C-alpha cells in the first residue's frame, strides 16, 4: 500500500507529466456510534495533519473537485456532480477557507485531504479518492472535534452529502432531516446532522 501511495503522491519523474486524481464530504464536503480512536492503520501511515497554508489552495481545489466527481459518483448523477464541483473556483475556495479552522492532510508535501470547522459547524471534509479508506477523514474530523471541545462548543452540525452520510454516522453524528441545496439551479439532496460533544 505504501508503495502505491508513494507512486501516486510522491515526487514524479521529470519526464512524466504529473497527474492528480481525486472521501467526499460535505460541503456546502461506519457503524453507528462515536469514534474514540483513530483508524489504527492511519497512525502507521506517513501523513501529516497540519493547519492550512496559503500555498495549499491549488492542491485543495483538485481534492475538492476530484472527490466530488469520483467518490460521489454512486450518489449523484453527472449533472449534479458538475454543478457541485464548479461551485468554487480558486478565489472563492481561498475566501471560504480563510474562515474558521482548516486542517490539511499532507503526503509527500502534497495535500490529499482537508476539513473545515466554522464555529459549531463542520463545513467541508474532502479526501482525494485515491487516498480514501485510510482513516484520513477520521483524523481530520477528530482534530476539529477536539478543538471544538477546547473552545467550549456543545455540539457540532454538518450538511452531509449522501456520500458522506455513513461516514458522519460512524463519527457519531445523527441525521435530523434530509434536505436539498441548489447549486447552479441543480438540486443536491443531503442530510442535516448533529453530534453532541458533551
GROMACS elastic network, one bead per residue, 0.5 to 0.9 nm:
[ bonds ]
;  ai    aj funct       b0    kb
    1     4     6  0.51701   500
    1     5     6  0.62358   500
    1     6     6  0.85996   500
    2     6     6  0.59963   500
    2     7     6  0.84883   500
    2    45     6  0.76750   500
    2    46     6  0.86894   500
    3     6     6  0.51224   500
    3     7     6  0.61786   500
    3     8     6  0.85939   500
    4     7     6  0.50929   500
    4     8     6  0.61176   500
    4     9     6  0.85576   500
    5     9     6  0.58154   500
    5    10     6  0.72514   500
    5   107     6  0.86142   500
    5   130     6  0.82452   500
    5   131     6  0.76896   500
    6     9     6  0.53419   500
    6    11     6  0.78875   500
    6   107     6  0.84635   500
    6   108     6  0.78629   500
    7    10     6  0.55874   500
    7    11     6  0.77838   500
    7    12     6  0.76828   500
    8    11     6  0.85429   500
    8    12     6  0.84053   500
    8    19     6  0.85857   500
    8    20     6  0.83160   500
    8    21     6  0.89165   500
    8   130     6  0.81148   500
    9    12     6  0.80629   500
    9    20     6  0.82449   500
    9   107     6  0.66756   500
    9   108     6  0.66379   500
    9   109     6  0.87328   500
    9   110     6  0.69348   500
    9   112     6  0.83891   500
   10   107     6  0.74936   500
   10   108     6  0.54857   500
   10   109     6  0.82376   500
   10   110     6  0.80639   500
   11    14     6  0.89127   500
   11    18     6  0.88669   500
   11   108     6  0.74419   500
   12    15     6  0.83491   500
   12    16     6  0.66537   500
   12    17     6  0.77151   500
   12    18     6  0.63989   500
   13    16     6  0.54096   500
   13    17     6  0.80080   500
   13    18     6  0.84660   500
   14    17     6  0.73775   500
   14    18     6  0.87023   500
   20    59     6  0.87365   500
   20    62     6  0.71321   500
   20    63     6  0.84148   500
   20    66     6  0.84469   500
   21    62     6  0.74251   500
   21    63     6  0.75582   500
   21    66     6  0.59741   500
   21    67     6  0.83214   500
   21    70     6  0.87068   500
   21   128     6  0.69625   500
   21   129     6  0.71583   500
   21   130     6  0.69387   500
   22    62     6  0.68853   500
   22    63     6  0.54297   500
   22    64     6  0.77218   500
   22    65     6  0.72190   500
   22    68     6  0.80313   500
   22    69     6  0.78021   500
   22    70     6  0.65268   500
   22    71     6  0.77694   500
   22   112     6  0.83248   500
   22   127     6  0.75246   500
   22   130     6  0.60259   500
   22   131     6  0.80725   500
   23    29     6  0.84263   500
   23    67     6  0.60583   500
   23    68     6  0.84111   500
   23    71     6  0.62000   500
   23    72     6  0.83450   500
   23   113     6  0.80623   500
   23   125     6  0.75683   500
   23   126     6  0.52447   500
   23   128     6  0.61113   500
   23   129     6  0.58508   500
   23   130     6  0.89327   500
   23   131     6  0.80025   500
   23   132     6  0.54590   500
   23   133     6  0.78525   500
   23   136     6  0.86764   500
   23   137     6  0.69906   500
   23   163     6  0.82559   500
   23   164     6  0.75119   500
   24    27     6  0.85169   500
   24    29     6  0.55505   500
   24    63     6  0.89523   500
   24    64     6  0.77472   500
   24    66     6  0.88460   500
   24    67     6  0.50992   500
   24    68     6  0.59791   500
   24    70     6  0.87108   500
   24    71     6  0.59482   500
   24    72     6  0.65247   500
   24   124     6  0.88036   500
   24   125     6  0.65718   500
   24   127     6  0.58935   500
   24   128     6  0.77354   500
   24   129     6  0.78493   500
   24   132     6  0.88772   500
   24   161     6  0.79638   500
   24   163     6  0.66364   500
   24   164     6  0.62023   500
   25    67     6  0.81010   500
   25    68     6  0.80928   500
   25    72     6  0.85458   500
   25   124     6  0.63931   500
   25   126     6  0.51484   500
   25   127     6  0.78291   500
   25   137     6  0.89258   500
   25   159     6  0.89552   500
   25   160     6  0.64267   500
   25   161     6  0.59964   500
   25   162     6  0.85268   500
   25   163     6  0.66999   500
   25   165     6  0.82343   500
   25   167     6  0.85540   500
   26   122     6  0.81820   500
   26   123     6  0.65917   500
   26   124     6  0.50226   500
   26   125     6  0.56747   500
   26   126     6  0.72858   500
   26   158     6  0.73743   500
   26   159     6  0.60201   500
   26   161     6  0.51460   500
   26   162     6  0.86829   500
   26   163     6  0.83121   500
   26   164     6  0.63539   500
   26   165     6  0.86698   500
   26   190     6  0.85408   500
   27    84     6  0.89194   500
   27   122     6  0.85810   500
   27   123     6  0.56202   500
   27   125     6  0.69929   500
   27   126     6  0.83646   500
   27   158     6  0.83956   500
   27   159     6  0.67160   500
   27   160     6  0.70129   500
   27   161     6  0.72139   500
   28    84     6  0.86828   500
   28   123     6  0.64739   500
   28   124     6  0.69920   500
   28   158     6  0.89137   500
   28   159     6  0.66500   500
   28   160     6  0.82605   500
   28   161     6  0.85068   500
   28   181     6  0.79180   500
   29    64     6  0.78143   500
   29    67     6  0.88075   500
   29    68     6  0.82470   500
   29   115     6  0.82016   500
   29   122     6  0.89434   500
   29   123     6  0.68746   500
   29   126     6  0.54812   500
   29   159     6  0.81430   500
   29   160     6  0.69688   500
   29   161     6  0.68288   500
   29   164     6  0.75953   500
   30    33     6  0.85011   500
   30   166     6  0.59378   500
   30   167     6  0.58012   500
   30   168     6  0.80941   500
   30   169     6  0.66720   500
   30   171     6  0.76561   500
   31    34     6  0.89575   500
   31   166     6  0.77383   500
   31   167     6  0.84238   500
   31   169     6  0.69277   500
   31   171     6  0.84577   500
   31   172     6  0.89054   500
   32    35     6  0.89996   500
   32   166     6  0.84151   500
   32   168     6  0.88876   500
   32   169     6  0.54683   500
   32   171     6  0.75605   500
   32   172     6  0.63999   500
   32   173     6  0.84285   500
   32   174     6  0.88341   500
   33   169     6  0.69421   500
   33   170     6  0.58457   500
   33   171     6  0.65728   500
   33   173     6  0.78414   500
   34   169     6  0.80932   500
   34   170     6  0.64808   500
   34   171     6  0.50243   500
   34   173     6  0.76067   500
   34   195     6  0.87582   500
   35    38     6  0.73794   500
   35   138     6  0.85634   500
   35   142     6  0.84989   500
   35   170     6  0.69345   500
   35   171     6  0.53686   500
   35   172     6  0.66592   500
   36   142     6  0.85979   500
   36   171     6  0.87966   500
   37    40     6  0.78411   500
   37   142     6  0.88383   500
   38    41     6  0.84218   500
   38    42     6  0.70956   500
   38    43     6  0.76673   500
   38   135     6  0.69017   500
   38   136     6  0.89594   500
   38   138     6  0.63725   500
   38   139     6  0.61469   500
   38   142     6  0.78571   500
   39    42     6  0.53435   500
   39    43     6  0.71755   500
   39   134     6  0.74878   500
   39   135     6  0.52884   500
   39   136     6  0.85431   500
   39   138     6  0.73977   500
   39   139     6  0.80233   500
   40    43     6  0.56416   500
   40    44     6  0.72237   500
   40   135     6  0.82409   500
   41    44     6  0.53777   500
   41    45     6  0.67084   500
   41   134     6  0.68314   500
   41   135     6  0.73294   500
   42    45     6  0.52504   500
   42    46     6  0.82762   500
   42    47     6  0.79350   500
   42   134     6  0.57764   500
   42   135     6  0.52909   500
   42   136     6  0.68837   500
   42   139     6  0.80273   500
   43    46     6  0.79104   500
   43    47     6  0.83183   500
   43   135     6  0.86886   500
   44    47     6  0.86446   500
   45   134     6  0.83621   500
   46   106     6  0.87422   500
   46   107     6  0.68064   500
   46   108     6  0.82761   500
   47   105     6  0.64156   500
   47   106     6  0.56060   500
   47   107     6  0.51492   500
   47   108     6  0.79594   500
   47   136     6  0.82605   500
   48   104     6  0.79513   500
   48   105     6  0.55959   500
   48   106     6  0.50640   500
   48   107     6  0.66249   500
   48   108     6  0.88556   500
   48   109     6  0.88095   500
   49   103     6  0.65771   500
   49   104     6  0.56132   500
   49   106     6  0.63819   500
   49   114     6  0.89084   500
   49   136     6  0.87105   500
   49   139     6  0.78628   500
   49   140     6  0.71617   500
   49   143     6  0.87516   500
   50    53     6  0.86113   500
   50   102     6  0.85897   500
   50   103     6  0.55095   500
   50   104     6  0.53569   500
   50   105     6  0.65634   500
   50   106     6  0.76829   500
   51   101     6  0.77879   500
   51   102     6  0.59251   500
   51   104     6  0.58470   500
   51   105     6  0.87680   500
   52    55     6  0.84522   500
   52    56     6  0.68260   500
   52    57     6  0.87634   500
   52    97     6  0.82458   500
   52    98     6  0.88254   500
   52   101     6  0.82201   500
   52   102     6  0.55545   500
   52   103     6  0.55779   500
   52   104     6  0.57501   500
   52   114     6  0.83681   500
   53    56     6  0.55018   500
   53    57     6  0.80815   500
   53   104     6  0.84672   500
   54    57     6  0.66969   500
   54    94     6  0.82881   500
   55    58     6  0.73581   500
   55    59     6  0.83680   500
   56    59     6  0.55351   500
   56    60     6  0.60692   500
   56    61     6  0.85954   500
   56   104     6  0.84947   500
   56   110     6  0.83063   500
   56   111     6  0.70167   500
   57    61     6  0.59499   500
   57    62     6  0.86682   500
   57    90     6  0.67201   500
   57    91     6  0.86918   500
   57    93     6  0.73753   500
   57    94     6  0.62550   500
   57    97     6  0.87990   500
   58    61     6  0.51043   500
   58    62     6  0.65766   500
   58    63     6  0.88813   500
   58    90     6  0.67840   500
   59    62     6  0.52230   500
   59    63     6  0.63825   500
   59    64     6  0.86963   500
   59   110     6  0.70793   500
   59   111     6  0.58991   500
   59   112     6  0.79016   500
   60    64     6  0.59571   500
   60    65     6  0.85428   500
   60    93     6  0.86594   500
   60   104     6  0.86331   500
   60   111     6  0.64926   500
   60   112     6  0.76231   500
   60   113     6  0.72241   500
   60   114     6  0.72407   500
   60   126     6  0.87122   500
   61    64     6  0.50670   500
   61    65     6  0.62026   500
   61    66     6  0.84645   500
   61    88     6  0.82374   500
   61    89     6  0.75385   500
   61    90     6  0.66706   500
   61    93     6  0.74194   500
   62    65     6  0.53000   500
   62    66     6  0.58488   500
   62    67     6  0.81459   500
   62   128     6  0.82150   500
   63    66     6  0.53824   500
   63    67     6  0.57749   500
   63    68     6  0.84643   500
   63   111     6  0.77524   500
   63   112     6  0.64404   500
   63   113     6  0.65073   500
   63   114     6  0.82792   500
   63   126     6  0.67428   500
   63   127     6  0.63553   500
   63   128     6  0.50218   500
   63   129     6  0.81364   500
   64    67     6  0.54597   500
   64    68     6  0.64237   500
   64    69     6  0.88147   500
   64    85     6  0.70973   500
   64   113     6  0.84105   500
   64   114     6  0.87610   500
   64   125     6  0.88632   500
   64   126     6  0.60846   500
   64   127     6  0.76866   500
   64   128     6  0.76376   500
   65    68     6  0.52877   500
   65    69     6  0.61614   500
   65    70     6  0.85442   500
   65    81     6  0.88142   500
   65    82     6  0.88384   500
   65    84     6  0.84151   500
   65    86     6  0.76428   500
   66    69     6  0.50298   500
   66    70     6  0.57776   500
   66    71     6  0.76575   500
   66    85     6  0.81138   500
   66   127     6  0.89896   500
   66   128     6  0.66967   500
   66   129     6  0.71702   500
   67    70     6  0.53945   500
   67    71     6  0.51059   500
   67    72     6  0.68593   500
   67    85     6  0.87817   500
   67   126     6  0.65198   500
   67   127     6  0.63775   500
   67   128     6  0.54176   500
   67   129     6  0.55952   500
   68    71     6  0.57534   500
   68    72     6  0.51109   500
   68    73     6  0.73210   500
   68    76     6  0.89193   500
   68    81     6  0.61450   500
   68    82     6  0.84247   500
   68    84     6  0.74065   500
   68    85     6  0.61278   500
   68   126     6  0.84646   500
   68   129     6  0.89682   500
   69    72     6  0.60782   500
   69    73     6  0.60763   500
   69    76     6  0.89698   500
   69    78     6  0.78205   500
   69    81     6  0.57956   500
   69    82     6  0.74257   500
   69    84     6  0.89732   500
   69    85     6  0.72050   500
   70    73     6  0.54122   500
   70    74     6  0.85256   500
   70   128     6  0.89574   500
   70   129     6  0.66602   500
   71    74     6  0.73984   500
   71    75     6  0.87160   500
   71   128     6  0.83646   500
   71   129     6  0.59046   500
   71   132     6  0.88632   500
   71   163     6  0.75199   500
   72    75     6  0.54917   500
   72    76     6  0.60357   500
   72    77     6  0.85958   500
   72    81     6  0.74935   500
   72   161     6  0.85200   500
   72   162     6  0.80692   500
   72   163     6  0.56626   500
   72   164     6  0.86139   500
   73    76     6  0.54940   500
   73    77     6  0.64906   500
   73    78     6  0.74638   500
   73    81     6  0.75214   500
   73   163     6  0.86821   500
   74    77     6  0.76903   500
   74   163     6  0.78575   500
   75   161     6  0.87094   500
   75   162     6  0.62490   500
   75   163     6  0.61222   500
   76    79     6  0.80292   500
   76    80     6  0.57853   500
   76    81     6  0.61424   500
   76   162     6  0.82068   500
   76   163     6  0.85087   500
   76   188     6  0.78301   500
   76   189     6  0.87880   500
   77    80     6  0.53464   500
   77    81     6  0.62071   500
   77    82     6  0.86370   500
   78    81     6  0.50431   500
   78    82     6  0.59882   500
   78    83     6  0.85534   500
   79    82     6  0.51746   500
   79    83     6  0.62490   500
   79    84     6  0.86214   500
   79   186     6  0.77295   500
   80    83     6  0.52174   500
   80    84     6  0.61162   500
   80    85     6  0.85199   500
   80   183     6  0.80501   500
   80   186     6  0.62865   500
   80   187     6  0.72836   500
   80   188     6  0.65596   500
   81    84     6  0.50640   500
   81    85     6  0.58550   500
   81    86     6  0.83431   500
   81   188     6  0.88639   500
   82    85     6  0.52472   500
   82    86     6  0.60318   500
   82    87     6  0.86045   500
   83    86     6  0.53774   500
   83    87     6  0.63640   500
   83   182     6  0.88687   500
   83   183     6  0.55723   500
   83   184     6  0.58014   500
   83   185     6  0.81975   500
   83   186     6  0.67052   500
   84    87     6  0.52937   500
   84    88     6  0.83416   500
   84   182     6  0.88728   500
   84   183     6  0.59887   500
   84   184     6  0.80877   500
   84   186     6  0.85669   500
   84   188     6  0.80310   500
   85    88     6  0.69982   500
   86    89     6  0.69216   500
   86   183     6  0.86616   500
   86   184     6  0.87063   500
   87    92     6  0.86699   500
   87    93     6  0.89653   500
   87   183     6  0.67565   500
   87   184     6  0.77452   500
   88    91     6  0.77361   500
   88    92     6  0.54847   500
   88    93     6  0.55411   500
   89    92     6  0.54413   500
   89    93     6  0.60011   500
   89    94     6  0.84473   500
   90    93     6  0.53890   500
   90    94     6  0.61368   500
   90    95     6  0.87189   500
   91    94     6  0.50643   500
   91    95     6  0.61698   500
   91    96     6  0.86123   500
   92    95     6  0.50216   500
   92    96     6  0.60966   500
   92    97     6  0.85506   500
   93    96     6  0.50537   500
   93    97     6  0.60389   500
   93    98     6  0.84822   500
   94    97     6  0.52269   500
   94    98     6  0.61427   500
   95    98     6  0.52090   500
   95    99     6  0.73069   500
   96    99     6  0.58338   500
   96   100     6  0.87811   500
   97   100     6  0.72649   500
   97   101     6  0.79047   500
   97   102     6  0.66431   500
   97   116     6  0.71641   500
   98   101     6  0.81282   500
   98   102     6  0.81515   500
   99   102     6  0.81293   500
   99   116     6  0.85172   500
   99   117     6  0.84775   500
   99   118     6  0.67852   500
  100   116     6  0.69312   500
  100   117     6  0.56927   500
  100   119     6  0.66467   500
  101   115     6  0.82577   500
  101   116     6  0.55701   500
  101   117     6  0.51854   500
  101   118     6  0.64449   500
  101   119     6  0.83407   500
  101   144     6  0.76986   500
  101   147     6  0.89663   500
  102   114     6  0.69350   500
  102   115     6  0.56144   500
  102   117     6  0.64967   500
  102   118     6  0.87794   500
  102   124     6  0.89805   500
  102   144     6  0.82824   500
  103   113     6  0.84751   500
  103   114     6  0.55550   500
  103   115     6  0.54424   500
  103   116     6  0.65373   500
  103   117     6  0.88407   500
  103   140     6  0.64819   500
  103   141     6  0.88695   500
  103   143     6  0.79606   500
  103   144     6  0.78416   500
  104   111     6  0.64957   500
  104   112     6  0.76699   500
  104   113     6  0.58007   500
  104   115     6  0.66748   500
  104   116     6  0.89674   500
  104   140     6  0.74615   500
  105   110     6  0.83696   500
  105   111     6  0.56917   500
  105   112     6  0.56711   500
  105   114     6  0.59277   500
  105   115     6  0.87167   500
  105   127     6  0.84446   500
  105   136     6  0.69867   500
  105   137     6  0.86793   500
  105   139     6  0.87446   500
  105   140     6  0.73418   500
  106   109     6  0.57524   500
  106   110     6  0.52770   500
  106   112     6  0.56846   500
  106   113     6  0.71856   500
  106   114     6  0.88886   500
  107   110     6  0.52416   500
  107   111     6  0.63016   500
  107   112     6  0.66200   500
  108   111     6  0.83860   500
  111   114     6  0.76581   500
  111   128     6  0.86257   500
  112   126     6  0.84520   500
  112   127     6  0.58751   500
  112   128     6  0.52602   500
  112   129     6  0.87206   500
  112   130     6  0.85899   500
  112   131     6  0.66683   500
  112   136     6  0.86267   500
  113   125     6  0.75053   500
  113   126     6  0.54172   500
  113   128     6  0.59212   500
  113   131     6  0.81965   500
  113   132     6  0.89972   500
  113   136     6  0.71639   500
  113   137     6  0.73273   500
  113   140     6  0.82589   500
  114   124     6  0.76055   500
  114   125     6  0.57676   500
  114   126     6  0.55572   500
  114   127     6  0.65623   500
  114   136     6  0.88617   500
  114   137     6  0.78618   500
  114   140     6  0.69795   500
  115   122     6  0.76119   500
  115   123     6  0.75842   500
  115   124     6  0.52331   500
  115   126     6  0.64622   500
  115   127     6  0.86902   500
  115   137     6  0.77916   500
  115   140     6  0.60580   500
  115   141     6  0.68789   500
  115   144     6  0.79155   500
  116   121     6  0.84660   500
  116   122     6  0.59009   500
  116   123     6  0.55485   500
  116   124     6  0.51360   500
  116   125     6  0.65838   500
  116   140     6  0.88114   500
  116   141     6  0.86441   500
  116   144     6  0.76427   500
  117   120     6  0.69967   500
  117   121     6  0.55767   500
  117   123     6  0.57426   500
  117   124     6  0.74315   500
  117   141     6  0.89555   500
  117   144     6  0.64577   500
  117   145     6  0.87526   500
  117   148     6  0.83670   500
  118   121     6  0.52164   500
  118   122     6  0.64008   500
  118   123     6  0.66603   500
  119   122     6  0.81823   500
  119   148     6  0.75224   500
  119   151     6  0.88529   500
  119   153     6  0.76857   500
  119   156     6  0.84583   500
  120   148     6  0.71707   500
  120   153     6  0.62395   500
  120   154     6  0.79678   500
  120   155     6  0.64911   500
  120   157     6  0.63752   500
  120   158     6  0.87860   500
  121   155     6  0.85873   500
  121   156     6  0.53792   500
  121   158     6  0.56283   500
  121   159     6  0.86268   500
  121   194     6  0.89776   500
  122   125     6  0.76436   500
  122   141     6  0.83065   500
  122   144     6  0.80506   500
  122   156     6  0.68218   500
  122   157     6  0.61597   500
  122   158     6  0.50551   500
  122   159     6  0.78782   500
  123   157     6  0.85032   500
  123   158     6  0.61922   500
  123   159     6  0.72030   500
  123   160     6  0.88608   500
  124   158     6  0.83757   500
  124   159     6  0.87448   500
  124   160     6  0.88690   500
  125   137     6  0.68797   500
  125   140     6  0.79444   500
  125   141     6  0.77972   500
  125   164     6  0.87512   500
  126   129     6  0.89294   500
  126   137     6  0.72802   500
  127   130     6  0.83257   500
  127   131     6  0.66457   500
  127   132     6  0.61211   500
  127   136     6  0.72186   500
  127   137     6  0.65333   500
  128   131     6  0.53383   500
  128   132     6  0.63080   500
  129   132     6  0.51216   500
  129   133     6  0.86036   500
  130   133     6  0.86812   500
  131   134     6  0.65461   500
  131   136     6  0.78187   500
  132   135     6  0.73954   500
  132   136     6  0.71318   500
  132   137     6  0.79540   500
  133   136     6  0.75188   500
  133   137     6  0.84890   500
  134   137     6  0.81706   500
  134   138     6  0.87777   500
  135   138     6  0.51322   500
  135   139     6  0.62484   500
  135   140     6  0.87127   500
  136   139     6  0.51778   500
  136   140     6  0.62031   500
  136   141     6  0.86265   500
  137   140     6  0.50891   500
  137   141     6  0.60855   500
  137   142     6  0.84572   500
  137   167     6  0.86106   500
  138   141     6  0.52439   500
  138   142     6  0.60026   500
  138   143     6  0.85816   500
  138   167     6  0.84525   500
  138   171     6  0.75507   500
  139   142     6  0.51191   500
  139   143     6  0.62271   500
  139   144     6  0.87742   500
  140   143     6  0.53074   500
  140   144     6  0.65215   500
  140   145     6  0.88097   500
  141   144     6  0.50626   500
  141   145     6  0.60815   500
  141   146     6  0.85391   500
  141   171     6  0.82535   500
  142   146     6  0.60583   500
  142   147     6  0.85853   500
  142   171     6  0.85780   500
  143   146     6  0.51609   500
  143   147     6  0.62739   500
  143   148     6  0.85823   500
  144   147     6  0.51885   500
  144   148     6  0.60677   500
  144   149     6  0.86455   500
  145   148     6  0.50072   500
  145   149     6  0.62101   500
  145   150     6  0.86816   500
  145   153     6  0.89465   500
  145   156     6  0.79110   500
  145   197     6  0.77942   500
  146   149     6  0.51589   500
  146   150     6  0.63233   500
  146   151     6  0.86889   500
  147   150     6  0.50251   500
  147   151     6  0.62099   500
  147   152     6  0.87247   500
  147   153     6  0.88111   500
  148   152     6  0.63358   500
  148   153     6  0.52356   500
  148   154     6  0.81449   500
  148   155     6  0.84567   500
  148   156     6  0.81304   500
  148   197     6  0.83959   500
  149   152     6  0.50171   500
  149   153     6  0.54023   500
  149   154     6  0.72012   500
  149   155     6  0.86200   500
  149   197     6  0.67099   500
  149   198     6  0.83715   500
  150   153     6  0.75465   500
  153   156     6  0.74244   500
  153   197     6  0.72619   500
  153   198     6  0.87962   500
  154   195     6  0.88279   500
  154   196     6  0.62239   500
  154   197     6  0.53075   500
  154   198     6  0.60298   500
  155   194     6  0.68993   500
  155   195     6  0.54485   500
  155   198     6  0.73583   500
  156   173     6  0.83104   500
  156   193     6  0.83470   500
  156   194     6  0.56118   500
  156   195     6  0.52166   500
  156   196     6  0.65035   500
  156   197     6  0.72195   500
  157   173     6  0.79365   500
  157   192     6  0.72165   500
  157   193     6  0.54994   500
  157   195     6  0.63875   500
  157   196     6  0.88784   500
  158   168     6  0.86584   500
  158   173     6  0.85282   500
  158   191     6  0.79908   500
  158   192     6  0.59192   500
  158   193     6  0.53163   500
  158   194     6  0.64970   500
  158   195     6  0.88327   500
  159   165     6  0.89915   500
  159   179     6  0.87519   500
  159   190     6  0.64497   500
  159   191     6  0.55319   500
  159   193     6  0.62899   500
  160   163     6  0.76857   500
  160   164     6  0.55109   500
  160   165     6  0.54935   500
  160   168     6  0.73856   500
  160   175     6  0.87835   500
  160   190     6  0.55697   500
  160   191     6  0.50618   500
  160   192     6  0.63165   500
  160   193     6  0.68871   500
  161   164     6  0.50518   500
  161   165     6  0.60323   500
  161   188     6  0.81686   500
  161   189     6  0.70154   500
  161   191     6  0.63707   500
  161   192     6  0.89797   500
  162   165     6  0.52282   500
  162   166     6  0.80050   500
  162   189     6  0.69717   500
  162   190     6  0.54023   500
  162   191     6  0.70390   500
  163   166     6  0.72220   500
  163   167     6  0.81062   500
  163   190     6  0.86854   500
  164   167     6  0.52388   500
  164   168     6  0.63017   500
  164   169     6  0.86435   500
  164   190     6  0.89027   500
  165   168     6  0.53341   500
  165   169     6  0.61816   500
  165   170     6  0.86575   500
  165   173     6  0.88542   500
  165   175     6  0.81536   500
  165   190     6  0.80273   500
  165   191     6  0.69944   500
  165   193     6  0.85336   500
  166   170     6  0.61309   500
  166   171     6  0.86043   500
  167   170     6  0.50263   500
  167   171     6  0.63135   500
  167   172     6  0.88807   500
  167   173     6  0.88353   500
  168   172     6  0.63771   500
  168   173     6  0.53258   500
  168   174     6  0.77883   500
  168   175     6  0.89173   500
  168   193     6  0.79653   500
  169   172     6  0.51498   500
  169   174     6  0.60802   500
  169   175     6  0.78247   500
  169   193     6  0.85725   500
  170   173     6  0.72602   500
  171   195     6  0.84741   500
  172   194     6  0.83946   500
  172   195     6  0.60867   500
  172   196     6  0.83616   500
  173   193     6  0.57977   500
  173   194     6  0.50730   500
  173   196     6  0.78949   500
  174   192     6  0.84069   500
  174   193     6  0.51647   500
  174   194     6  0.53599   500
  174   195     6  0.63305   500
  175   178     6  0.74846   500
  175   191     6  0.60530   500
  175   192     6  0.57493   500
  175   194     6  0.65816   500
  176   191     6  0.73565   500
  176   192     6  0.57278   500
  176   193     6  0.54864   500
  176   194     6  0.70812   500
  177   190     6  0.87105   500
  177   191     6  0.58262   500
  177   192     6  0.54674   500
  177   193     6  0.73343   500
  178   189     6  0.71273   500
  178   190     6  0.58378   500
  178   192     6  0.62396   500
  178   193     6  0.89195   500
  179   188     6  0.84074   500
  179   189     6  0.57285   500
  179   190     6  0.54525   500
  179   191     6  0.58223   500
  179   192     6  0.69381   500
  180   187     6  0.60615   500
  180   188     6  0.53337   500
  180   190     6  0.58350   500
  180   191     6  0.81196   500
  181   186     6  0.81614   500
  181   187     6  0.57367   500
  181   188     6  0.52794   500
  181   189     6  0.65147   500
  181   190     6  0.75307   500
  182   185     6  0.55409   500
  182   186     6  0.53110   500
  182   188     6  0.61180   500
  182   189     6  0.88425   500
  183   186     6  0.51562   500
  183   187     6  0.65320   500
  183   188     6  0.72472   500
  184   187     6  0.85201   500
